[in-house]
Amino acid sequence: MLVLRGDVGGFSVGSDFSWNVAGYFGYRASEMISLWAGYHALGVDYRDGSGSRKFEYDMTFQGPVLGVGFRF
């Protein structure tokens, strides 16, 4: 199973701009257990305040992801 997802947001509502993209490959090991591996990236651009009280946060986080899913 292959899952691709992504979104964009912010637009000066919470952050100035944010984005998220991920791709996962899943394997159903049994009827109750799934195994997942993939890659995920998240970017956030946030600014608030002015002068000496200005807070600025412009980061991109990315890396591999491993997961286990349980179905009840």
C-alpha positions as CSV (number, residue, x, y, z in Angstrom):
1,M,0.0,0.0,0.0
2,L,1.3,3.5,-0.9
3,V,0.1,6.7,0.7
4,L,1.1,10.2,-0.5
5,R,-0.3,13.3,1.3
6,G,0.4,17.0,1.5
7,D,-1.1,20.3,2.5
8,V,-0.4,24.0,2.8
9,G,-1.7,26.4,5.3
10,G,-1.1,29.4,7.4
11,F,-1.8,32.4,5.1
12,S,-1.2,34.8,8.1
13,V,-4.0,33.2,10.2
14,G,-1.7,31.2,12.6
15,S,1.6,31.1,10.8
16,D,2.6,33.2,7.8
17,F,2.9,30.0,5.8
18,S,3.2,26.2,6.5
19,W,3.4,23.1,4.4
20,N,3.5,19.4,5.0
21,V,4.3,16.5,2.6
22,A,4.7,12.8,3.3
23,G,5.0,9.5,1.5
24,Y,4.5,6.1,3.2
25,F,4.7,2.5,2.1
26,G,2.6,0.1,4.1
27,Y,2.6,-3.7,4.5
28,R,-0.3,-5.5,6.1
29,A,1.5,-8.1,8.3
30,S,-1.7,-9.6,9.5
31,E,-5.4,-8.8,9.8
32,M,-4.7,-6.7,12.8
33,I,-1.2,-5.3,12.2
34,S,0.2,-3.0,9.5
35,L,3.9,-1.8,9.2
36,W,4.7,1.6,7.7
37,A,7.9,3.2,6.5
38,G,8.3,6.5,4.7
39,Y,9.6,10.1,4.6
40,H,7.9,13.2,6.1
41,A,8.8,16.9,5.8
42,L,7.2,19.9,7.5
43,G,7.9,23.6,7.0
44,V,6.7,26.5,9.2
45,D,7.2,30.2,8.7
46,Y,6.0,32.2,11.8
47,R,6.5,35.8,12.9
48,D,4.9,37.7,15.8
49,G,5.5,40.9,17.5
50,S,7.9,43.7,16.6
51,G,11.1,45.4,17.8
52,S,12.7,43.7,20.8
53,R,9.6,41.6,21.4
54,K,9.7,40.1,17.8
55,F,9.6,36.3,17.6
56,E,10.5,34.7,14.3
57,Y,10.4,30.9,13.6
58,D,11.3,29.7,10.1
59,M,12.1,26.0,10.1
60,T,11.9,22.8,8.0
61,F,11.8,19.4,9.7
62,Q,12.4,16.3,7.6
63,G,13.3,12.7,8.0
64,P,12.4,9.0,7.8
65,V,9.3,7.6,9.6
66,L,8.6,4.1,10.9
67,G,5.3,3.0,12.3
68,V,3.1,0.2,13.4
69,G,-0.7,0.3,13.0
70,F,-3.2,-1.8,15.0
71,R,-6.7,-2.6,13.8
72,F,-9.4,-3.6,16.3
